Each structure stands twice: as C-alpha cells, then as structure tokens.
Amino acid sequence: MIVVFGSINLDLIGKVSRIPAPGETVPGTSFATAAGGKGANQALAARRAGAAVRMIGAAGRDTMGDQALALLKAGGVDLAEVKRLDVAQGVAMIFVDEAGENVIGILPGANDHVTIEDADRTLGALTSNDVLVVQQEIQPGSTIRALSVARERGARCILNTAPFLPTTREAAKRADIVVANETEFALLAGEGDLDDRMAGYVEATGRTIIVTLGPEGARARAAAGEAVAVPAMKVTPVDTVGAGDTFVGYLAAGLDSGLSLEQAMRRAAVAASLACLKPGAQPAIPTAAEVDQAVG
C-alpha cells in the first residue's frame, strides 16, 4: 500500500494574461476552485495509477474542507486517518498565465495541525511492503518524524522536496528516494553540471535522486549507481500546476507494483505530461487507462 502523509488544500485558481511582477496588477479571464494540496494530489495520482492508497492529513470541518476531499473520496482513497478540524481549510492561491505557467501562495490552515503525534499514531503499522510518500506543506517536524517512523518499520520512503525548506536537507537524509525539480536540486546540491551533481549527491548520501526537468522529462541516479533519463511527451500545456505531483504519485504507484525505477519513471513522465492538458491539479490527473493509451 501507498501511504501519503501530507497536505490537503483547496486551490483558488485565477487565469491571468501573464504572471504579475511584484506590485503589479494584470487582467484575468476566469476563476475556479479545485481540490489540491501536494499530499492530496500525489495520493490521488497514485490511486488513479491503480494503487491502494491511504491519505493521512487534516482538513477543515466546513464546506471548503468537503470540497478539498471530494475527489479523493470519489476516487477511492482511504480517508480514515484524515482529521476534520474546526479550523480554516488549507488553501493555495494560484495564478496561471496563458502559457500554463503558474505562481502559488500557500495558506496552510488545517495542514499546520498535522502533528508528530499523528505520525507516531498512524504509521506504526507500516511494513516493508508499504511505500510512504511525503512532501513539505505541513509542519517540517511532522514530515521528518513520518520519515523516521517509516524507516524504522522498513517501508520505502519517497520525499518530494517541494516547497524547499531550511529543514529539507535533514528530511532528505531519511528518504530512500528524493524527488526534486531543477531549482530545488540546486538548493540541495549546489550549481554546476547536473549529472555531476547528481552523482556527487548519491555518493555523499547513499540516496536515490530524481530530478524532474519539465518538458525535458526527468533524470535519476540510483543509490546502486544506475543512471536513468526519461523523456516527457511533447504537449502544449494548459496548466502545469499538477504535473509534479502527478509524477510523484505515478512513480510511487509504479514502484509499489514492482516496476523498475526506469519503468516507473517513464510512466510517471507520461502521466505528468498529460496532467498539463487540463486546468487544475486533481481534475487534470490522468487515469491509468489514459496513460496506457499514451504510452502505446
């Protein structure tokens, strides 16, 4: 089983002509709400990929919380360990421009109430047959504790380094697989030739590193020394907001089903490309059948 320990948001999405500079106002064309949050997005992606998934997190006990959980519930994600609290629902405020690029501000709300005690309470039954997936939109101490408990239990751990925090390096020490985009990996390992930095990171940490490269696909350097590069599909993006989370969820599902690292990454890269073709995060996540058709 895949267990996702992390954030649940309601996305507030504005379509604008271009991303505004600081202090600038630009015209927009539409507004929508959609279920989101990096944890919830990754959970739904893994579920749509065909895996059994349990979500651990917190949501407001209000209409916005109901909206944030609606697609997870409809998709068959196990929500028994999602706390409903009398606090504000976590939200992401998102501007998307005409090229599909975005800027995002996160207001954590209920996500700030996912605690170290929650990690101890919910993850103690993990086994070596399970995969834990974490991100960094909840309290960093809770994420680090979740990784520690999972490692103690022998579960495979995947850390997505978004958003990058002062505690990210500490969290990465506890993950088996670290997934970062180019910007995050530069913060983690410095500037320079990407392949050299990836090899150096693996040598220094013993962890597998995957760097996502947007339209250029993704690269990995495994702890065992294997180097992998996979392409993205050539698409005209509508909205890239859910692509990274789709990659992580499909990656986790592929590894959980027994695929090799390269096979899991190839499916994940195709799924991430397809997720750029629709607006919103969770509504855009493709099904396994759609990925199968695109893979051919």
C-alpha positions in Angstrom: 0.0 0.0 0.0 1.0 3.6 -0.6 0.6 5.9 2.4 0.7 9.6 1.8 1.4 11.8 4.8 0.9 15.4 3.9 -1.2 18.4 2.9 -4.7 18.8 1.7 -5.7 22.1 0.1 -8.5 23.8 -1.8 -7.0 25.5 -4.8 -8.2 29.0 -5.7 -7.2 29.4 -9.3 -7.1 32.7 -11.4 -6.3 32.7 -15.1 -4.3 35.8 -16.0 -2.8 37.2 -19.1 0.7 36.9 -17.6 2.3 36.4 -14.2 2.3 39.8 -12.5 5.6 41.4 -11.2 5.7 42.5 -7.6 3.3 45.4 -7.1 1.8 44.9 -10.5 -1.9 44.3 -11.4 -2.7 42.3 -14.5 -6.1 41.4 -16.1 -7.5 38.0 -15.7 -10.1 35.9 -17.5 -11.5 33.3 -15.1 -11.6 32.0 -11.6 -12.2 28.4 -10.4 -11.8 26.3 -7.3 -10.3 22.7 -7.4 -9.2 20.2 -4.8 -5.4 20.3 -4.4 -2.6 20.2 -1.9 0.6 18.3 -2.7 -0.1 15.4 -0.4 -3.7 15.0 -1.7 -2.6 15.4 -5.3 0.0 12.7 -5.0 -2.4 10.4 -3.2 -5.0 10.8 -6.0 -2.4 10.3 -8.7 -1.2 7.1 -7.1 -4.8 5.9 -6.8 -5.6 6.7 -10.4 -2.5 4.8 -11.3 -4.1 1.8 -9.8 -2.5 1.6 -6.3 -4.2 1.2 -2.9 -3.7 4.5 -1.1 -4.2 5.8 2.4 -4.2 9.6 3.0 -3.1 11.0 6.4 -3.6 14.7 6.9 -6.1 17.3 8.1 -9.0 19.3 6.6 -11.4 21.9 7.9 -14.7 20.8 9.1 -16.5 23.1 6.6 -17.7 23.3 3.0 -14.2 24.1 1.8 -12.9 21.0 3.6 -15.6 18.9 1.9 -14.6 20.3 -1.5 -10.9 19.6 -0.8 -11.7 15.9 0.0 -14.3 15.3 -2.7 -12.1 13.9 -5.5 -10.1 11.8 -3.0 -13.3 10.3 -1.7 -14.8 9.7 -5.1 -11.5 8.2 -6.3 -11.4 5.6 -3.5 -8.5 6.9 -1.4 -8.7 5.7 2.2 -9.5 8.8 4.2 -10.0 7.2 7.7 -6.9 9.0 9.0 -7.8 12.4 7.7 -8.7 14.6 10.7 -11.6 17.1 10.3 -10.9 20.1 12.5 -12.7 23.4 13.4 -10.0 25.5 11.8 -9.6 27.1 8.4 -9.2 24.8 5.4 -5.7 25.0 3.9 -5.8 26.8 0.6 -3.4 27.5 -2.3 -3.9 30.8 -4.2 -2.7 30.2 -7.8 -2.3 32.5 -10.8 -1.9 30.7 -14.2 -0.8 32.5 -17.3 -1.7 31.9 -20.9 1.3 29.6 -21.4 0.3 27.4 -18.5 3.0 28.6 -16.1 1.9 29.4 -12.5 2.8 31.1 -9.2 1.4 29.8 -6.0 1.0 31.0 -2.4 0.1 28.5 0.3 -2.0 29.3 3.4 -1.7 26.1 5.5 -4.8 26.3 7.7 -5.6 22.7 8.9 -2.3 21.4 7.4 -0.5 23.1 10.3 -2.3 20.7 12.7 -0.8 17.5 11.2 1.5 16.6 14.1 4.4 14.5 15.2 1.9 12.5 17.3 -0.1 11.8 14.1 3.0 10.3 12.6 3.5 8.0 15.6 -0.2 7.1 15.8 -0.8 6.3 12.1 2.5 5.0 10.7 3.5 2.4 13.3 1.9 -0.5 11.4 3.9 0.2 8.2 5.8 -2.8 6.8 8.5 -3.4 4.1 5.6 -3.9 1.7 4.5 -0.3 2.0 5.6 3.0 0.4 5.5 6.3 2.3 5.2 9.5 0.3 5.8 12.9 1.9 6.2 16.5 0.8 6.7 19.7 2.7 3.5 21.6 3.0 2.9 20.6 6.6 5.0 21.3 9.8 8.6 20.1 8.9 8.9 18.3 12.2 5.9 16.1 11.4 7.4 15.2 8.0 10.7 14.3 9.4 9.1 12.2 12.1 7.0 10.4 9.5 10.1 9.5 7.5 11.8 8.3 10.7 8.9 6.0 11.7 8.7 4.6 8.2 12.4 3.8 8.0 12.2 2.1 11.4 9.4 0.0 10.0 11.3 -0.9 6.9 8.9 0.9 4.5 10.3 2.5 1.3 10.3 6.4 1.7 9.8 9.0 -1.1 10.4 12.7 -0.3 9.2 15.3 -2.7 11.3 18.4 -1.8 8.6 21.0 -2.7 8.4 23.5 -1.3 12.1 23.7 -0.3 12.6 24.5 3.4 15.5 25.1 5.7 14.8 21.5 7.0 14.8 19.8 3.6 18.4 18.5 3.8 17.6 16.9 7.2 14.4 15.3 5.8 16.3 14.0 2.7 18.7 12.1 4.9 15.7 9.9 6.0 14.3 9.2 2.5 15.2 6.4 0.2 14.2 8.4 -2.9 14.4 12.2 -3.2 12.4 13.8 -6.0 13.3 17.5 -6.7 12.8 19.9 -9.6 15.9 21.7 -11.0 15.5 24.7 -8.7 15.1 22.6 -5.6 18.0 20.3 -6.5 20.3 23.4 -7.0 19.3 24.4 -3.4 20.0 20.9 -2.2 23.3 20.2 -4.1 24.6 23.5 -5.5 25.1 24.7 -9.0 27.1 23.1 -11.9 26.7 20.2 -14.3 23.5 18.3 -13.4 24.9 14.8 -14.0 28.0 15.5 -11.9 25.9 17.0 -9.1 23.5 14.0 -9.1 26.4 11.5 -9.0 28.0 13.5 -6.2 24.8 13.7 -4.2 24.3 9.9 -4.4 27.9 9.3 -3.4 27.6 11.6 -0.4 24.2 10.5 0.8 23.6 6.9 -0.4 20.1 8.1 -1.5 18.5 7.8 -5.0 17.9 11.2 -6.5 15.3 12.0 -9.2 15.4 15.5 -10.8 12.3 16.5 -12.8 13.0 18.7 -15.8 9.6 19.9 -17.0 9.3 19.4 -20.8 12.7 17.7 -20.8 11.5 14.8 -18.8 13.4 13.5 -15.7 16.7 12.1 -14.7 17.7 9.8 -11.9 20.8 8.5 -10.3 20.2 5.4 -8.1 21.9 4.6 -4.9 23.2 1.5 -6.7 24.8 3.6 -9.4 22.2 3.3 -12.1 21.7 6.4 -14.3 18.2 6.9 -15.9 16.9 9.5 -18.2 13.3 9.5 -19.5 11.5 11.9 -21.9 8.4 13.9 -21.4 5.6 13.9 -24.0 5.5 16.8 -26.4 2.4 18.7 -25.4 1.1 22.3 -25.5 0.4 22.9 -21.8 -2.8 24.4 -20.5 -1.8 24.4 -16.8 1.3 22.8 -15.3 0.2 23.1 -11.6 -0.4 19.4 -11.1 2.4 17.9 -13.2 5.0 17.5 -10.5 2.6 15.8 -8.1 1.3 13.6 -10.8 4.8 12.4 -11.5 5.4 11.6 -7.8 2.1 9.7 -7.4 2.6 7.6 -10.5 6.3 7.0 -9.6 5.2 5.7 -6.2 2.5 3.5 -7.7 4.9 2.1 -10.3 7.5 1.2 -7.7 4.8 -0.3 -5.5 3.6 -2.5 -8.3 7.1 -3.9 -8.9 8.2 -1.8 -11.9 11.9 -1.0 -12.2 13.0 2.6 -11.5 13.2 3.3 -15.2 9.8 1.8 -16.0 8.1 3.7 -13.1 9.7 7.0 -14.2 8.7 6.5 -17.8 5.0 6.1 -16.9 5.3 8.9 -14.4 6.7 11.3 -17.0 3.9 10.5 -19.5 1.3 11.0 -16.7 2.8 14.3 -15.8 2.7 15.5 -19.4 -0.9 14.5 -19.7 -1.7 16.4 -16.5 -0.6 19.6 -18.2 -3.5 19.3 -20.7 -6.3 20.3 -18.3 -6.7 23.1 -15.8 -6.4 22.5 -12.1 -4.3 19.9 -10.1 -6.5 17.0 -9.2 -9.0 17.3 -12.1 -6.1 17.0 -14.6 -4.5 13.9 -13.2 -4.9 11.2 -15.8 -6.2 7.6 -15.3 -4.0 4.5 -15.8 -6.0 3.8 -19.0 -5.2 7.2 -20.4 -1.5 6.7 -19.6 -1.6 3.2 -21.2 -3.1 4.7 -24.3 -0.4 7.5 -24.5 2.4 5.0 -23.8 1.1 2.8 -26.6 
